[in-house]
């Protein structure tokens, strides 16, 4: 999914996050978000691999 967000929107979101969360929480949240993206990526890769194996088994 692609979002049509410009630089001005990113700046506004960043300022709002800074004001709401504070400077100490932002790195923690960024780290957790990065870990979640990494985990989702690994799971997606595993699912894609299983689908490919099933396709190969069906076509044989």
C-alpha positions as CSV (number, residue, x, y, z in Angstrom):
1,X,0.0,0.0,0.0
2,X,1.4,3.3,-1.0
3,X,0.5,6.5,0.8
4,X,0.5,9.8,-0.9
5,X,2.2,11.8,1.8
6,X,4.3,14.9,1.0
7,X,7.2,16.4,3.0
8,X,4.9,18.9,4.7
9,X,2.7,16.2,6.1
10,X,5.7,14.2,7.3
11,X,6.9,17.3,9.1
12,X,3.6,18.0,10.7
13,X,3.3,14.3,11.9
14,X,6.8,14.4,13.2
15,X,6.2,17.6,15.2
16,X,2.9,16.2,16.6
17,X,4.6,12.9,17.6
18,X,7.4,14.9,19.3
19,X,4.9,17.0,21.2
20,X,2.6,14.1,22.2
21,X,5.2,11.5,23.0
22,X,8.3,13.5,24.0
23,X,11.9,13.0,23.0
24,X,12.5,10.0,25.2
25,X,9.6,7.8,23.9
26,X,10.2,8.4,20.1
27,X,13.4,6.2,19.9
28,X,11.7,3.4,21.9
29,X,8.6,3.4,19.6
30,X,10.8,3.6,16.5
31,X,12.8,0.5,17.7
32,X,9.6,-1.4,18.4
33,X,8.1,-0.4,15.1
34,X,11.3,-1.6,13.3
35,X,11.2,-4.9,15.1
36,X,7.6,-5.4,14.1
37,X,8.3,-4.6,10.5
38,X,11.3,-7.1,10.5
39,X,9.1,-9.8,12.1
40,X,6.3,-9.2,9.6
41,X,8.8,-9.3,6.7
42,X,10.2,-12.7,7.9
43,X,6.7,-14.2,8.2
44,X,5.7,-12.9,4.8
45,X,8.9,-14.4,3.3
46,X,8.0,-17.8,5.0
47,X,4.5,-17.7,3.7
48,X,5.7,-16.9,0.1
49,X,8.1,-19.7,0.3
50,X,5.4,-22.2,1.3
51,X,3.1,-20.9,-1.5
52,X,5.9,-21.4,-4.0
53,X,6.5,-25.0,-2.8
54,X,2.8,-25.8,-3.1
55,X,2.7,-24.4,-6.6
56,X,5.7,-26.5,-7.6
57,X,4.2,-29.6,-6.1
58,X,0.9,-29.0,-7.9
59,X,2.5,-28.4,-11.3
60,X,4.6,-31.6,-11.1
